[in-house]
Amino acid sequence: MLSYPITIGPGDALPVPIRFQPTSTGSQNGTITVTSDDPSSPAAVQVFGEAPTGQLAVSGSTFFGGVSAHCYADRTVTISNVGECALHVTSVDVRRPSRYWRILHNPFPATLRPGASLPVTIQYHATERCARITDLVIHSDDPTTPEKTLELIAYSLWDECCGKSHRNHDEGCGCGCEHQPRCRQGYPG
């Protein structure tokens, strides 16, 4: 650690460490000023640095396909930072919340260091009469993609139960299927 003022002998040189520690991303300029007893003092040295950003990457499927009526299905996507600096993910939400879609144990908002990732599990509850398509929306400080949208696609598979169609009875057909659905695709709730 240098302590100033210091004396530099004739013909000598002294390396001076400097640190680039930006508080925001992008290009940063600065000036280092050296004041001495040199008659041309002060001397100014222009410095430049580039603070890269985090970069959002998402992997995993958001296609649920058919899920047995009154059953649940989950899909997990992984949100990663493939950039050189921290990525701040401010939110991960379903665009139009409903009783059919929800995020289980949402870890966001969170800061992802370079190379880090976190899983997000989306749950679909197959009780609707028509196919449900909505979006998973991810907000971050990635300058290229500050809002990433993934389409969530699922639909209910309706079986005949007790001679009546579940399609006509959103709450079950009254013969126990509502409480013990046959989950060929998905799992009981």
N, C-alpha and C positions, 0 to 999 in steps of 0.2 A: 504494500500500500504506500503510495507516494504521499508526502506531506509537503505542502507548498508554503512559502517560497523555497526554491532549491537553486543550487549553483551548478552550472554545466561548464566544465573546463574547455579551453580552446581546442577545437578539433574533435571534441567528444559529442556523443549523441545519447539521447535518453528516450527509449520507447515509452510511450504513454498509452496505457490501455484505455479504451473507451467502450462503452456498452450501448447497444441499441436495444431499448426496452420500450416499444411503442405501446400506446394506450388505445389505439384503434387500428383497423386494418387499412391496407393500401400503401401508397407511396408516402414517405416521410422525408422531409429535408431539414437540415439543421446547419448551424455554424459553430465551430469551436474557435474560440478566441484565445490567443496566447499573448499575454502582456509581459514584457520584459524590459530590461534597460537598453535593449537594442534601439538605436535612433529611429528605425522604421517601425517600431512597435506602435500599436498592437498588430499581430499577424492573424489573419482569419483563414480558416480551413473549412471549405464547404464539405458537408457529409450528406450521404443519401442512404436510405434503407427502404426495403420493401417488406411489409408485414403481410404475409399470405393469409388466406382465410381458411376456415374449415370447409369441407366439401361433403354434402349430404349424399348418401347412397342408401338405397332400400332394397332388401332382398326378401324373397318369400312370396307365396301366392295369396291373393285376396279373392280367388274364385272358390266358392264353397260348393257350387253345384247343387244337386238335389239333397235335401235333408228330410228324413222321415218326419211327418207331421207331429207336432207337440214335442219334438226332440231338440237338442242343442248340438251345435257344431262349432269348433274353434279353428282359427287359423292364426299362425304367428308370423309376423314380419319382423325383420331385424333392421333397425335404423343404425347406420354406421357413419363414422367420420373418416373419409379417405383423404382428407386434406392435410396440410402441414401445420395448422394451428387449431386451437380449440373451436368447436362448433357448438353454438348455443341453440338448442331445440326448445322453443318457447311453448309449443303445444302440439299434441296429437289428439285429434277429435274426430268423431263421426259427424259429417256435415249436417245431416238432418236426424238428430237423435229420435229414437222411437223405441217401442218395447221389443222390437225385433233385433236391434243391434246394440251392442255395448262393448266397451273396452274393459278388459279384466286387469286390475292392478296396474294402471297407467303410471309409468315411471317418469313422465314428463310434466313440467319442464325439467331439463337437465342439461349439463354441459358435458359434451363428449370430447375427450382429449384425442389427438391424432391416433388413429388405429382402433379406437374404442367403439363399442356398439352396445345397444340395449334392445331386448326383445319387446314387442308389443303384441298382446294376444287379443284378437277380436272374436267376439262370440255372436253367433246368430241363433235366434229362437224361432223355429219353424211353426208359426201359428197364423201366418197370413194366408189370404186366399189367392193373392196374385204375387208374382215374382217381385222381390224387393231389391232394388238397386240403389245404392247410395255411395257416398265417397268417404274415404279416410283422408283427412287433411293434415299435413305436417307443415308447421311453421318453424323456420330457423333463420339464422343470420347468414346462410349461404347466399352470396350475392348473385349467383347464377340462377338459383332456384329457391327463392325465399318462401314460396308456397308450393309444396309437392302434393299432388292429388292422385290417389289410387282408387279405382272403382271397386266397390265391394258388390259381388254378385252371388245371390243365393235364391233358391225357391223351395217350396214345401212339396213333399211327395205325399199325396193323400191316399190312404188305403180304405177299403170298405171295412166297416166295423158294425157288427150286429145288424147287417142288412141295410144300414144307412151310411151315407157318405159324410165323412168329416168335412168335406168342402161346404156342405150345407149347414154344418154345426161347428162354428169356430171354437167352441168350448168343449168339444167332444160329443159323442153320441149317447152318453148316459149309460154305457154298459161296462164301465171300468177302463176303457181305453184312454180316457182323459188322464187318469191317475197312473196307468201303467202302459205307456205307449210302446209300440213295437218299433224300436229304433234300429232299423237295418242300416241306415246311414245316420250317424250322429250318436248321441247318448242321452239317456233320460235326465231330466232336470231335478 
